[in-house]
Amino acid sequence: MSRRALRRLRGEQRGQEEPGLGELGLDPGPERGPEGLPPPVAAGRGQRGSARSGVSNRFELITAEESEDEPLSREERADARLSERDAAGGNNEGAVTEETEGNGQGDGEEAEQPDQTPVLSNKPRKKKKKRKTKKTSAGETLEDNDLEDIDSLLEKIEDTNGLSQQTQSGIIAGSRPLLYVEHRNLNPENELKRYFGARTVLGELRPRQRQRQYVRSMWLTAPKNTWPRYSKTGITMQLVDTRRGVQYFTFEHHREYQQVQFKFLDAVESMDPNNIVLLLQMNPYHVDSLLQLSDVCRMQEDQEMARDLIERALYSLECAFHPVFSLTSGTCRLDYRRPENRAFFLALFKHLMFLEKRGCPRTALEFCKLILSLDPENDPLCVLLLIDFLSLRAREYTFLTRMFQEWESHRNLSQLPNFAFSVPLAYFFLSQQEERSELELSQARERAARLIQLALIMFPSVLMPLLDHCSVQPDARVTSHSFFGLNAQISQPPALNQLTSLYVGRTHSLWKDPAVMAWLETNVHEVLHMVDARDPLVEESEHKRKMRYQSAPRNIYRHIILSEMKEATAALPLEVTSQPVMGFDPLPPLDSIVSYTRPERTNHPSNESTLSLFFRSLLPNFNLQGDIRHDGDEEAGAGQDLNQGVNRLMAAMRDMLANIQFQEPPRDDNPEGDGDWD
């Protein structure tokens, strides 16, 4: 064998350690390596070495056809023929060995040496041994380094995404419509989780949900297991028209639902809540019955049941939604003039009132935006008188200021006392946020001072009741000045008195903060300086108060009735308080669009005699005047009516006397009691 082949076998040409010739089945003879050392002895099981590292196929080193100076001997030619025979199996095995051991050499570790076997025995256990080389410490170090690199990359991505998300959220919030509704804000549990944590809110619900049946997922309410099983109620929603990207929908009542509605009206006229309960037992998802019974439960201080009935009404209406109807787009409209649509408005309003009392102002604000988006032009429930209060309670100051800026030009929001005082209060709260820049803080302070002074000049009658509700005693200058005195409250129109009473009774708790009171006191003194200086703005505002607010529209009266604020309800005019108000339809519009009418009930004649009324109480089917005649038959048969009536009366008396039975007194059958009494 040539020296060149031996050098290649020993790995000198590739810069590796010399391989063991014993593994190759060759007898090196007396030849020695370049360092004078004998070739290594075949290692036993478990010994480690790098004899085969870097060699893909040991046989190709022997059979390589190269120009050699020395011819091959007979034994070498025999070994070469044997190596050619097993070349195919050795190539595959050598390839695997080169990959695995090459990775180990790159990490500076020695691969594990498998059992020394003859070259011709190509057993699969060698492959199993060689696959274990992946579990080296160098491989673990490589994985750790990769994990560190991945963590660092993720941190960079999160940092960049965080900045981009903040900027994108600001851009999206500004580009969205003002009345855009988010689905996640319609669920009060999400708000309660932010306040108290998910473990506290959902701790008691998780065991129950394991046994919960499958129910339809809803956005407005979450169905409960205690509710009756839902079936189609006969309510559907139809798309009426589409104009300028705005879709107009309406609810419709099928014939079966109309019959239930007529029964409900009869139950309301009976003035007995038990009749409504019986109707709900037969029709558990009749919306108007749920609304009316909810008011009855609320009057009886059963708040939990009242809220549950409202949620069930919302669930029934949501199941009837049109596939195109969207709660979040702000472009879907419902006409309040249609009686079928009023139940949805009223259910949403009563639901948000329960949410506000429950301590979920952010969710209530979202429902308020939803109601306003259904009919923003007419605002049938006048939620503009409520949305500022919910915005302040939910600390959505930016939304309130944006709404004032966008709607002031065409809605004159500054003419409403609630917006005139709540918007500067929102700017004041914005000026107290330290995370804003100094320029933004100074601008917010200036706007707050300017707007609160305009509000005090326009509505001076708000100050003294507000301080009274906050238990704050004003200083002598304010008390003695006539501008904020009793004359300001007496001289204001009745409609303005209702608006100011509503605002003070609802939002006085937001003004109790000492910092707010100090800010208010400073601006009150500034207004008094302007009044003493006879600023023309003061006289102009007084003229506006006298010309406007002569009478409030019907939607404001409807809002005051639904809000149940004692201060505002006491200021309602007599024409509103004198008429009956039903909870399922308070103060219906005068221009209602009626799609179906209730059939007229058969009215008994009112000119009956006392004797006829007596017999009617005994026999409900008795009618002295007979059947109602047509228009032409009444005068012709006037003479016969009297005779027929007398005959019916006599027949009724005979029937009554014939049915009278006298019962004998009970006897005590005593066999031994036949004798006389002593």
Salt bridges, closest charged atoms under 4 A:
GLU23 OE1 - ARG52 NE 3.76
GLU66 OE1 - ARG4 NE 3.90
GLU66 OE2 - ARG8 NH1 2.49
GLU93 OE2 - LYS130 NZ 2.96
ASP115 OD2 - ARG45 NH1 2.33
GLU182 OE2 - ARG176 NH1 2.93
GLU182 OE1 - ARG184 NH2 3.02
ASP241 OD2 - ARG243 NH1 2.67
ASP266 OD1 - ARG598 NH2 2.25
GLU269 OE2 - ARG598 NH1 2.80
GLU269 OE1 - ARG601 NH1 3.47
ASP295 OD1 - ARG298 NH2 2.88
ASP295 OD2 - LYS350 NZ 3.07
GLU304 OE2 - ARG307 NH2 2.92
ASP308 OD1 - LYS224 NZ 3.16
GLU311 OE1 - LYS224 NZ 3.36
ASP335 OD2 - ARG337 NH2 2.92
GLU356 OE2 - ARG393 NH1 2.54
GLU366 OE1 - ARG362 NH1 2.53
GLU366 OE2 - LYS369 NZ 3.66
GLU396 OE2 - ARG362 NE 3.19
GLU406 OE2 - ARG402 NE 2.71
GLU438 OE2 - ARG445 NH2 3.37
GLU440 OE1 - ARG436 NH1 3.61
ASP475 OD2 - HIS525 NE2 2.88
ASP532 OD2 - ARG477 NH2 3.53
ASP532 OD1 - HIS481 NE2 2.97
GLU540 OE2 - LYS544 NZ 3.72
GLU542 OE2 - LYS546 NZ 3.71
GLU564 OE2 - ARG298 NH1 2.67
GLU567 OE2 - HIS469 NE2 3.61
ASP585 OD2 - ARG342 NH1 2.78
GLU608 OE2 - ARG616 NH2 2.75
ASP641 OD1 - ARG629 NE 3.42
